[in-house]
Amino acid sequence: MAKRTDAGTASASGPGLLAGRIEAAIRERIGAERFAVWFGDSTRIEADSSVTGRPLRVVLHAGAGFTHDWLRRTFSGECAAAIADICGPEALLEWRPLEAESAANPAPAPAGQRGAARRRVRSAERTAMPADGPRDESAVPAGRRRSLDLEGFVVGPCNRMAFGAAELVVRRPGEMSPLVIHGPSGVGKTHLLEGICGRVRRLHPRATITLLSAEQFTSGFLQALHGSGLPGFRRSCRNADLLLVDDLQFFVGKRATLVELQQTIDHLQRQGRQMIFSCDREPDSIDGLGADLLTRLRGGMTARILPPDYEVRRGIVAGLCAARGLEMPAEVIHYVASQMTRHARELSGAVNRLEASSLMLGMPIGLEMAEEALADLVRASGRGVRIGDIERAVCKAFGIESGTLQSARRAKAVSHPRMLAMFLARKHTRAALTDIGGYFGRRSHSTVIAAEKAVTEWVAGRAQIVLADASWDVEEAIRRVEDLLRAS
């Protein structure tokens, strides 16, 4: 239940009871599950009617930074309605981020909580204690990577759906199975899988959990098939309450392993068990998985993770620094987050470089030092997409034969993907109009302008377009090509 602090005498029954009634009304309005996922235990409610003759003022402390803004935009109407139900239509609702109070009341933390650096980072500014308290760092052997947890997963628009799905799976295992999390390399898929494992272990101590990469699943199956015996391998996978398999795209071309995976999914589905898979792009765009497996995957839920936006990147850098006790000025955090834009591994590498440079030079981390130390990483991160990359991605996404987009054919099955490729070339490259037109069959710059305008109109109208003799929603087609560009 959310913590409550109240000022004034909001009702004859006391402010604490009034705050409790308001919380219960909000919980009922938005649903207990959504309340637990998005507000959690840190939310606090104040009911202040200390000034006679003025309307009751209800202050809702929730989230921080981007998370606070998102909560206010998303739930403001429902929260206001719940307060009106309890306090009357004249009551006023005020939203406040959590860090506002902590800044105004900088009381020292209890002794048992001091120095707990590993905290939930939901935005660049907000941190919160993990559910199981501070970790004992001495328990982690030297040189061994610490397990990733959901508390350290930075949430933003790019990954909120996947994180919400992970939270629901943990709370109600088996209801949303299989869950497929997809996105390019380095966006946090493995982090989510490990975080789910850790949370399930805490909430369901007796649960049997099996986490494998697709390569480990394949190797184990082949070893069992050729020597150690299939029953043992099958027990390890099919007796699991929670089975997680990373890098689903690795199964492409492995027919016997795919059959074994399908049978494993069928067995666990009948038992009501939870399965979670990850892959580097939308499952339907992975050639070679087969219609049977794709049908099984579509029966659960698919959640996409995009490359991290600025707020998430900034939160990741801040979280890495907090976990290491590394002091990094806000301007340096901003520099790293704004320059390293592709994935979380780049951010981790940048923090490693800065920490090593600081130790080697014997000086604190500053903006000038960061710009010099990260110069080569920044150049590599800014490496651009080429027209040829876009052509190959379009052909691969829709099963078009190489060279078709340069042909003189004007049928929709060819002209639509060619126009889409020109649009994406304008969006993702700095190539001139004449260069783009020349690449796609020596066409004029006016043809490229017309293609860009046409695709923009398609997107605005949510049109269906023809790509290789199949009809596609234009936004989904663009996302599919961009996923392939990121994956490559």
KOLTORZA-190568 format. One record per residue (C-alpha): residue in three letters; z, y, x. Coordinates in steps of 0.25 Angstrom, whole numbers, plus 5000, padded with zeros to 4 digits. Each point is the difference from the previous one (the first is absolute). Example, Ala and Ser with C-alpha at 12.3 -4.5 7.8 and 13.67 -1.06 7.14 Angstrom:
BEGIN
ala503149825049/ser499850145006/
//
This chain:
BEGIN
met500050005000/ala499750145005/lys501250085005/arg500450124992/thr500850135003/asp500250104989/ala500450155000/gly500750074988/thr500549944987/ala498749954994/ser500649944988/ala501349964994/ser499949865006/gly499850065014/pro498850035009/gly500049865006/leu499849934987/leu498950104996/ala499349975013/gly500149864997/arg499450014987/ile498850095005/glu499849895011/ala499949894990/ala499150084991/ile499050035012/arg500149855004/glu499749964985/arg498850105000/ile499349965012/gly500549855001/ala501149945008/glu499049945010/arg499350135003/phe501350075001/ala500549905010/val498750015008/trp499750155000/phe501450064999/gly500949895006/asp501550025004/ser499950135006/thr499750084988/arg501150104995/ile500250074987/glu500850134998/ala500350064986/asp500550145001/ser500450084988/ser501150085007/val499450144995/thr500450024986/gly498850044991/arg498949955009/pro499249874997/leu500549885007/arg499349985014/val499749865005/val499749985014/leu499249885005/his500149975015/ala498949905003/gly499149975012/ala499650105011/gly498850075005/phe498749934995/thr500849904992/his500850104993/asp498850084996/trp499349874995/leu501249964992/arg500150134993/arg498550004997/thr500049864995/phe501349994992/ser500450154996/gly499549984986/glu500849874997/cys501250055007/ala500050134992/ala499849934987/ala501249905003/ile500950135003/ala499650064987/asp500449874993/ile501450015006/cys500350155002/gly499050074990/pro498750075001/glu500650125007/ala500549925012/leu499450045013/leu499549905010/glu500050045015/trp499449915011/arg500650005014/pro499649925012/leu501149925006/glu499950075014/ala500450134993/glu501449964998/ser500249935013/ala499650135007/ala500950084992/asn501249905002/pro499949955014/ala501249914999/pro500249905011/ala499649864996/pro501149894999/ala500349935013/gly499449874996/gln498650074997/arg499950095012/gly498949975010/ala499249924990/ala498650045004/arg499249904993/arg499850064986/arg499050004989/val499050115003/arg499250034987/ser499550135005/ala500050095013/glu501450064996/arg500749894992/thr500849895006/ala500949904993/met500949885004/pro499549864999/ala500649924989/asp500749915010/gly500650115008/pro499750035015/arg499449895009/asp500749945012/glu499050035011/ser500749915009/ala499649884991/val498550025004/pro499649935012/ala499450095011/gly498550004999/arg499949954986/arg499450084989/arg501050044989/ser499649954986/leu499450114991/asp500750034987/leu499750084987/glu501050105003/gly499250055012/phe498650004993/val499650144998/val499450024986/gly498950104995/pro498850014992/cys499249905009/asn500949894998/arg500950024988/met499449904991/ala500149895011/phe501550045002/gly500350004985/ala499449864999/ala500849955012/glu501350064993/leu499649934987/val499749875007/val501450005006/arg500750024988/arg499249914991/pro499449895009/gly498949924993/glu499650094989/met498950075008/ser499449895008/pro499250005009/leu500250145005/val498850045009/ile500250125009/his498850055007/gly499650125009/pro499550025014/ser500749965013/gly501350085003/val500350064987/gly501349914997/lys499649874994/thr500849925009/his501250094999/leu500049984985/leu499949855001/glu501250005010/gly500850104992/ile499849914988/cys500549885007/gly501350085005/arg500350064986/val499849864993/arg501049945011/arg501050104996/leu499849994985/his499749854999/pro500849945012/arg499649864995/ala498550024999/thr499149935009/ile499050095007/thr498749975008/leu499350115007/leu498749965007/ser498850075006/ala498749944995/glu499849945014/gln501349935000/phe499749944986/thr498749955006/ser500649955013/gly501149934992/phe499149944990/leu499049945011/gln501149955008/ala500649934988/leu498649954996/his499849945014/gly501349945004/ser501450054995/gly499749974985/leu499750094988/pro501249974992/gly500950085010/phe499150125000/arg499850004985/arg501549994998/ser500250135009/cys499050084992/arg500249944986/asn501549994999/ala500150155003/asp500650094990/leu499250115007/leu498749985008/leu499450115008/val498749995007/asp499450115009/asp498650035003/leu499349934989/gln498650035006/phe500349905011/phe499749894990/val498550034999/gly499149895004/lys501249905000/arg499649914988/ala501149895001/thr501150105003/leu499550094988/val500149874991/glu501449975005/leu500450154997/gln499549994986/gln500849884997/thr501250065006/ile499850124991/asp499849914988/his501349925003/leu500950135002/gln499450064988/arg500449884991/gln501450025006/gly500150144997/arg500150045015/gln499650135006/met498850015010/ile499650125008/phe498850025008/ser499450115008/cys498650035005/asp499250115007/arg499250044988/glu499849974985/pro499949854998/asp498750014992/ser499450065012/ile500449895010/asp498749915000/gly500449855002/leu501349994992/gly499349934989/ala500050024985/asp501249914997/leu500950075009/leu499650134995/thr500349964986/arg501449965004/leu500350135007/arg499550084988/gly501049934991/gly501150085007/met500050145005/thr499250085011/ala500650125006/arg499350095010/ile500550075012/leu499250125006/pro500250065014/pro501250085000/asp499950154996/tyr500750115007/glu501449994994/val500149855002/arg499550025014/arg501150105003/gly501049914993/ile499649895009/val500250085013/ala501350054995/gly500549864997/leu499649955013/cys500750115007/ala501349984992/ala499949855003/arg500050035015/gly500950115000/leu498950095006/glu500150154998/met498650054996/pro499850154995/ala499450024987/glu498750065006/val499849885008/ile500249914988/his498950084993/tyr499150005012/val500049845001/ala499949994985/ser498850094999/gln499349955012/met500249854998/thr499349974987/arg499549864999/his501249914999/ala501549975003/arg499849935013/glu499450135006/leu501250074996/ser500949905007/gly499250005012/ala500150165001/val501549994999/asn500049905011/arg499250085009/leu500950134997/glu501349925003/ala499449945013/ser499550145004/ser501350064997/leu500849905008/met499050015012/leu500050155001/gly501450024997/met499850104989/pro500250014985/ile498849984991/gly499350134997/leu498650044994/glu499450035013/met500449875006/ala499649934988/glu498650065000/glu499849965015/ala500649864998/leu499249964988/ala498650075003/asp499349865002/leu500649944988/val499650124992/arg498649995005/ala499949854996/ser500650034986/gly498950104997/arg498949915003/gly499050024989/val499249914991/arg498549995003/ile498849994990/gly499849865004/asp501449964997/ile499850054986/glu498749924998/arg500649875005/ala501250024991/val499150034988/cys499249885002/lys501249915003/ala500750054987/phe498949974991/gly499249885006/ile498850095004/glu499149955011/ser500050085013/gly498950105001/thr499850014985/leu500650144999/gln498950055009/ser498949944992/ala499150084991/arg500449934988/arg500550084988/ala500649904990/lys501450034996/ala500549885007/val499650075013/ser500050144997/his501450014995/pro500749945012/arg499150085009/met500550134993/leu501449955001/ala499849985015/met499550145001/phe501150064992/leu501049925009/ala499350045013/arg500250154995/lys501549974997/his500449925013/thr499050055011/arg499650145006/ala498649965000/ala499050104996/leu499249984987/thr498749985008/asp500749895008/ile500549934988/gly498750014993/gly499249955012/tyr501049885002/phe499749954985/gly498549995001/arg499650135006/arg500350084987/ser500150154999/his501350085000/ser499850044986/thr500049854996/val501449995006/ile500550124993/ala499549944987/ala500649875003/glu501450075002/lys499950084988/ala499649884991/val501249915006/thr500950124997/glu499650004986/trp500149854999/val501550015004/ala500350124991/gly499449924988/arg500649865005/ala498649954999/gln499649855002/ile498949985011/val499149895004/leu500349945014/ala499249885004/asp499749964985/ala501450014996/ser500750114992/trp501250075007/asp501050114996/val499650115010/glu501550035004/glu500249855003/ala498749995008/ile500450125009/arg501449945002/arg499449875004/val499250065010/glu501150085006/asp500949885001/leu499049945008/leu499850125009/arg501550005002/ala500149855003/ser498950025011/
//
